[in-house]
Amino acid sequence: MKAWVIQIGFFISLNLILMIVDGTPLVMDFEFGKFGNEMLQKDIFTRWFNFYEIPFFNVILLFATIHIILFPFYQIIFKVRARK
C-alpha cells in the first residue's frame, strides 16, 4: 500500500510541476536531434496526448502514465513470486 501511495504522489507532483513550468520562459528550447523531433511531431503527441504546450512534457507524461498503469501488474507479479 505504501508503494502505491508513493507512486501516485509522484505522478501527481510530476503533473503539478509540469503545469507550473509549462508555458513559462524558464524552459529552454532543447534540440532532440532528427529522431527526437520526428517523435515529438507524431500524431499521438500532437492530437491525442496533447496536455501541455511543450511537446517534451507530453512525452514525459505518457511515460509516467504507462508507469502508473503497469505498476499494479508489477506489484502483483512480485508478490506472487515472493510467496513461492
CORDAVEN-V412940 format. One line per field, one symbol per residue. ss: DSSP state (H for helix, E for strand, L for the rest). Layout:
ss=???
This chain:
ss=LHHHHHHHHHHHHHHHHHHHHLLLLLLLLLLLHHHHHHHHLLHHHHHHLLLLLLHHHHHHHHHHHHHHHHHHHHHHHHHHHHHL
